[in-house]
Amino acid sequence: MQEPTLLLLTALADQPRHGYAIAREVEAISGGRVKLRTGTLYGALERLLQQRMIEVHSEEVVDSRLRRTYTLTSSGRTALAAEVERIAATAREAARRLGVIGEAATS
């Protein structure tokens, strides 16, 4: 899973959000390292909609513009959980190889 996808799914894991809120949440999650441009954000949301990893939660008109709120689907939640486990397993192995786990246990 590419990092922008991981960040988008993570941003939607705890509650539905509209596009601007997703972009702000991604920036917060990444510590300011990732700032999604509008075209990139909406392109990724469209792709995730097509893959059925997210769905439109609600739509409303705000200042004469349609605002969509997105939420994770069950398959999106499953994919995110699998990616979290994959990353955690890799981090555990990296820590083991660096001797970080052994040092923490003996300190």
N, CA and C of each residue as an Amber inpcrd file, in Angstrom:
protein
   321
   0.8530000  -1.1740000   0.0000000   0.0000000   0.0000000   0.0000000
   0.9000000   1.2380000   0.0000000   0.6090000   2.1640000  -0.8730000
   1.3710000   3.4030000  -0.9520000   1.0530000   4.2880000   0.2560000
   2.0160000   5.1030000   0.6530000   1.8360000   5.9440000   1.8410000
   0.6210000   6.8700000   1.7580000   0.3630000   7.5530000   0.6280000
  -0.8320000   8.4070000   0.5880000  -2.1230000   7.6300000   0.8480000
  -2.2130000   6.4120000   0.3230000  -3.3910000   5.5780000   0.5690000
  -3.4910000   5.2270000   2.0390000  -2.3810000   4.8180000   2.6350000
  -2.3520000   4.5040000   4.0650000  -2.8080000   5.7110000   4.8860000
  -2.3070000   6.8810000   4.5600000  -2.6720000   8.0840000   5.3070000
  -4.1420000   8.4540000   5.1180000  -4.6460000   8.3220000   3.9020000
  -6.0650000   8.6190000   3.6530000  -6.9700000   7.6710000   4.4320000
  -6.6640000   6.3880000   4.3810000  -7.4830000   5.4200000   5.1110000
  -7.3880000   5.6540000   6.6080000  -6.2060000   5.9870000   7.0880000
  -6.0290000   6.2780000   8.5120000  -6.8460000   7.4970000   8.9190000
  -6.8660000   8.5080000   8.0670000  -7.6320000   9.7220000   8.3540000
  -9.1230000   9.4370000   8.4850000  -9.5940000   8.3980000   7.8110000
 -11.0180000   8.0460000   7.8590000 -11.3350000   6.9380000   8.8590000
 -10.3260000   6.4170000   9.5290000 -10.5280000   5.2560000  10.4070000
 -11.3850000   5.5650000  11.6220000 -11.3340000   6.7860000  12.1440000
 -12.0660000   7.0660000  13.3740000 -13.3840000   7.7960000  13.1570000
 -13.5310000   8.4570000  12.0020000 -14.7940000   9.1470000  11.7250000
 -14.8510000   9.5850000  10.2680000 -16.0610000   9.7810000   9.7440000
 -16.1970000  10.2870000   8.3740000 -15.6570000  11.7190000   8.2920000
 -15.1050000  12.0670000   7.1350000 -14.5650000  13.4120000   6.9270000
 -14.7910000  13.8490000   5.4800000 -14.8840000  15.1530000   5.2840000
 -14.9500000  15.7050000   3.9270000 -13.5280000  15.9770000   3.4440000
 -13.3780000  16.2880000   2.1690000 -12.0700000  16.4040000   1.5370000
 -11.0770000  17.2890000   2.2540000 -11.4750000  18.5270000   2.5810000
 -10.5500000  19.4470000   3.2380000 -10.1230000  18.9000000   4.6010000
 -11.0620000  18.3290000   5.3400000 -10.7410000  17.7550000   6.6590000
  -9.8030000  16.5590000   6.5140000  -9.9760000  15.7780000   5.4500000
  -9.0700000  14.6440000   5.2000000  -7.6570000  15.1660000   4.9540000
  -7.5380000  16.1920000   4.1240000  -6.2210000  16.7590000   3.8140000
  -5.5420000  17.2750000   5.0770000  -6.2790000  17.9570000   5.9280000
  -5.7160000  18.4630000   7.1950000  -5.3190000  17.3240000   8.1140000
  -6.1410000  16.2820000   8.1630000  -5.8440000  15.1340000   9.0180000
  -4.6060000  14.3920000   8.5340000  -4.4710000  14.2280000   7.2260000
  -3.2800000  13.5860000   6.6530000  -2.0340000  14.3760000   7.0250000
  -2.1250000  15.6940000   6.9360000  -0.9910000  16.5310000   7.3040000
  -0.6450000  16.3510000   8.7890000  -1.6630000  16.2950000   9.6420000
  -1.4360000  16.1110000  11.0800000  -0.8420000  14.7390000  11.3840000
  -1.4030000  13.7000000  10.7720000  -0.9200000  12.3310000  10.9960000
   0.5430000  12.2040000  10.6010000   0.9150000  12.8560000   9.5050000
   2.2840000  12.7480000   8.9960000   3.2290000  13.7610000   9.6350000
   2.7710000  14.4880000  10.6190000   3.6070000  15.4880000  11.2580000
   3.9870000  16.6180000  10.3170000   3.1140000  16.9200000   9.3610000
   3.3620000  17.9970000   8.4090000   4.2070000  17.5950000   7.2110000
   4.6280000  16.3510000   7.1880000   5.5060000  15.8650000   6.1220000
   4.7550000  15.6810000   4.8050000   3.4830000  15.2910000   4.8690000
   2.6900000  15.0410000   3.6520000   1.5600000  16.0630000   3.5770000
   1.5680000  16.8180000   2.4860000   0.5060000  17.7920000   2.2150000
  -0.0850000  17.4300000   0.8640000  -1.2850000  16.9040000   0.8730000
  -1.9260000  16.4660000  -0.3680000  -2.5070000  17.6530000  -1.1200000
  -2.1380000  17.7690000  -2.3720000  -2.7340000  18.7880000  -3.2270000
  -4.1450000  18.3530000  -3.5690000  -4.9640000  19.3210000  -3.9170000
  -6.3800000  19.0520000  -4.1940000  -6.5580000  17.9800000  -5.2620000
  -5.8550000  18.0870000  -6.3690000  -5.9880000  17.1040000  -7.4460000
  -5.5720000  15.7180000  -7.0160000  -4.4860000  15.6450000  -6.2590000
  -4.0010000  14.3560000  -5.7580000  -5.0080000  13.7510000  -4.7960000
  -5.5280000  14.5770000  -3.8860000  -6.5030000  14.1040000  -2.8950000
  -7.7440000  13.5400000  -3.5690000  -8.3440000  14.3170000  -4.4560000
  -9.6000000  13.8710000  -5.0540000  -9.3940000  12.7310000  -6.0440000
  -8.2490000  12.6780000  -6.6840000  -7.9250000  11.5270000  -7.5250000
  -7.8190000  10.2580000  -6.7000000  -7.1600000  10.3610000  -5.5460000
  -7.0210000   9.2070000  -4.6480000  -8.3680000   8.8020000  -4.0710000
  -9.1880000   9.7730000  -3.6960000 -10.5210000   9.4430000  -3.1750000
 -11.3550000   8.7320000  -4.2310000 -11.2770000   9.1930000  -5.4640000
 -12.0230000   8.5470000  -6.5530000 -11.5600000   7.1040000  -6.7510000
 -10.2390000   6.9060000  -6.7150000  -9.6890000   5.5520000  -6.8600000
 -10.1380000   4.6500000  -5.7030000 -10.1250000   5.1720000  -4.4900000
 -10.5550000   4.3810000  -3.3300000 -12.0540000   4.1000000  -3.3740000
 -12.8330000   5.0260000  -3.9300000 -14.2690000   4.7740000  -4.1310000
 -14.4630000   3.6260000  -5.1190000 -13.7150000   3.6530000  -6.2310000
 -13.8280000   2.6040000  -7.2360000 -13.4020000   1.2490000  -6.6800000
 -12.4140000   1.2510000  -5.7890000 -11.9400000   0.0070000  -5.1720000
 -12.8270000  -0.4300000  -4.0030000 -13.8320000   0.3740000  -3.7040000
 -14.7770000   0.1160000  -2.6180000 -14.1110000   0.0390000  -1.2420000
 -13.0220000   0.7960000  -1.0870000 -12.3650000   0.8800000   0.2190000
 -12.9620000   2.0090000   1.0560000 -13.5680000   2.9870000   0.3600000
 -14.3080000   4.0550000   1.0260000 -15.6420000   4.2050000   0.3120000
 -16.5400000   4.9420000   0.9540000 -17.8190000   5.2560000   0.3300000
 -18.2480000   6.6460000   0.7650000 -19.1850000   7.2100000   0.0190000
 -19.7240000   8.5150000   0.3830000 -20.6630000   8.3000000   1.5630000
 -20.3740000   8.9970000   2.6450000 -21.1840000   8.9020000   3.8680000
 -22.3760000   9.8490000   3.7880000 -22.1260000  11.0650000   3.3010000
 -23.2010000  12.0480000   3.1550000 -22.7800000  13.1120000   2.1440000
 -23.7730000  13.8530000   1.6740000 -23.5350000  14.9660000   0.7650000
 -24.3890000  16.1390000   1.2300000 -23.8190000  17.3230000   1.1660000
 -24.5620000  18.5310000   1.5160000 -24.0500000  19.6850000   0.6750000
 -24.8670000  20.6820000   0.4970000 -24.4670000  21.8690000  -0.2510000
 -24.0030000  22.9160000   0.7510000 -22.7590000  23.3660000   0.5770000
 -22.1710000  24.3940000   1.4310000 -21.6490000  25.4880000   0.5120000
 -22.1420000  26.7210000   0.7110000 -21.7410000  27.8520000  -0.1440000
 -21.9040000  27.5150000  -1.6250000 -23.0340000  26.9500000  -1.9710000
 -23.3990000  26.5880000  -3.3470000 -22.5120000  25.5000000  -3.9480000
 -21.7690000  24.7900000  -3.1170000 -20.9100000  23.7050000  -3.6090000
 -21.2690000  22.4200000  -2.8720000 -21.1970000  21.3250000  -3.6120000
 -21.4830000  20.0230000  -3.0250000 -20.3030000  19.5690000  -2.1770000
 -20.5740000  19.2140000  -0.9280000 -19.5330000  18.7060000  -0.0420000
 -19.8670000  17.2450000   0.2720000 -18.9460000  16.3730000  -0.0970000
 -19.0890000  14.9500000   0.1960000 -18.2820000  14.6030000   1.4400000
 -18.8710000  13.7880000   2.2660000 -18.1750000  13.2500000   3.4290000
 -17.9560000  11.7750000   3.1590000 -16.7290000  11.3070000   3.3950000
 -16.3320000   9.9360000   3.0820000 -16.1320000   9.1350000   4.3580000
 -16.3120000   7.8290000   4.2520000 -16.0850000   6.9260000   5.3690000
 -15.4710000   5.6300000   4.8460000 -14.8140000   4.9050000   5.7390000
 -14.2560000   3.6000000   5.3590000 -15.3690000   2.5820000   5.1730000
 -15.1820000   1.6850000   4.2460000 -16.0530000   0.5220000   4.1150000
 -15.4250000  -0.6020000   4.9420000 -16.1210000  -1.7100000   5.0630000
 -15.5430000  -2.8430000   5.7970000 -14.2920000  -3.3590000   5.0980000
 -14.2640000  -3.3480000   3.7600000 -13.0590000  -3.8040000   3.0660000
 -11.9160000  -2.8060000   3.2330000 -12.2160000  -1.5170000   3.3250000
 -11.1980000  -0.5160000   3.5920000 -10.6140000  -0.6790000   4.9860000
 -11.4740000  -0.9630000   5.9380000 -11.0370000  -1.1880000   7.3230000
 -10.1580000  -2.4400000   7.4010000 -10.5450000  -3.4880000   6.6830000
  -9.7650000  -4.7290000   6.6580000  -8.4000000  -4.5020000   6.0190000
  -8.3780000  -3.7630000   4.9110000  -7.1110000  -3.4770000   4.2290000
  -6.1990000  -2.6370000   5.1140000  -6.7600000  -1.6580000   5.8060000
  -5.9640000  -0.8200000   6.6980000  -5.4080000  -1.6460000   7.8560000
  -6.2180000  -2.5050000   8.4380000  -5.7540000  -3.3560000   9.5390000
  -4.6290000  -4.2810000   9.0880000  -4.7430000  -4.8310000   7.8860000
  -3.6930000  -5.7090000   7.3550000  -2.4010000  -4.9260000   7.1460000
  -2.5120000  -3.6970000   6.6580000  -1.3290000  -2.8680000   6.4430000
  -0.6860000  -2.4850000   7.7740000  -1.4950000  -2.1940000   8.7680000
  -0.9720000  -1.8830000  10.1020000  -0.1760000  -3.0670000  10.6360000
  -0.6910000  -4.2610000  10.4830000   0.0160000  -5.4570000  10.9580000
   1.3110000  -5.6750000  10.1830000   1.2770000  -5.4560000   8.8760000
   2.4800000  -5.6140000   8.0570000   3.5660000  -4.6320000   8.4930000
   3.1800000  -3.3870000   8.7020000   4.1430000  -2.3710000   9.1310000
   4.6760000  -2.6860000  10.5260000   3.7930000  -3.1040000  11.4240000
   4.2180000  -3.4400000  12.7840000   5.1930000  -4.6160000  12.7860000
   4.9310000  -5.6310000  11.9600000   5.8310000  -6.7870000  11.8800000
   7.1970000  -6.3680000  11.3430000   7.1970000  -5.4970000  10.3510000
   8.4630000  -5.0130000   9.8020000   9.2160000  -4.2010000  10.8550000
   8.5140000  -3.3600000  11.5800000   9.1590000  -2.5500000  12.6230000
   9.7290000  -3.4350000  13.7400000   8.9820000  -4.4640000  14.1310000
   9.4890000  -5.3910000  15.1560000  10.7660000  -6.0780000  14.6840000
  10.7860000  -6.4980000  13.4270000  11.9700000  -7.1790000  12.8940000
  13.1470000  -6.2120000  12.7970000  12.9000000  -4.9890000  12.3770000
  13.9730000  -3.9970000  12.3060000  14.5360000  -3.7290000  13.7040000
  13.6510000  -3.5880000  14.6850000  14.0930000  -3.3570000  16.0640000
  14.8960000  -4.5430000  16.5800000  14.4560000  -5.7440000  16.2640000
  15.1770000  -6.9490000  16.6980000  16.5740000  -6.9690000  16.1010000
  16.6580000  -6.6680000  14.8150000  17.9580000  -6.7030000  14.1430000
  18.8940000  -5.6040000  14.6360000  18.3350000  -4.5080000  15.0470000
  19.1450000  -3.4230000  15.5890000  19.5290000  -3.6690000  17.0470000
  18.9040000  -4.6560000  17.6490000  19.1670000  -4.9440000  19.0540000
  18.3920000  -4.0540000  20.0030000  17.4320000  -3.2890000  19.4650000
  16.6470000  -2.3780000  20.2970000  15.7850000  -3.1420000  21.2800000
  15.1810000  -4.2200000  20.8460000  14.2940000  -4.9820000  21.7380000
  15.0930000  -5.6130000  22.8520000  16.2210000  -6.2110000  22.5400000
  17.0490000  -6.8400000  23.5600000  17.5950000  -5.8370000  24.5630000
  17.9840000  -4.6540000  24.0860000  18.5110000  -3.6100000  24.9770000
  17.4360000  -3.1150000  25.9170000  16.2010000  -2.9430000  25.4280000
  15.1150000  -2.4560000  26.2640000  14.7870000  -3.4770000  27.3410000
  14.8720000  -4.7550000  27.0090000  14.5440000  -5.8060000  27.9750000
  15.5960000  -5.9180000  29.0690000  16.8490000  -5.5900000  28.7630000
  17.9260000  -5.7420000  29.7470000  18.1950000  -4.4620000  30.5160000
  17.5890000  -3.3430000  30.1060000  17.8330000  -2.0530000  30.7770000
  17.0430000  -1.9420000  32.0550000
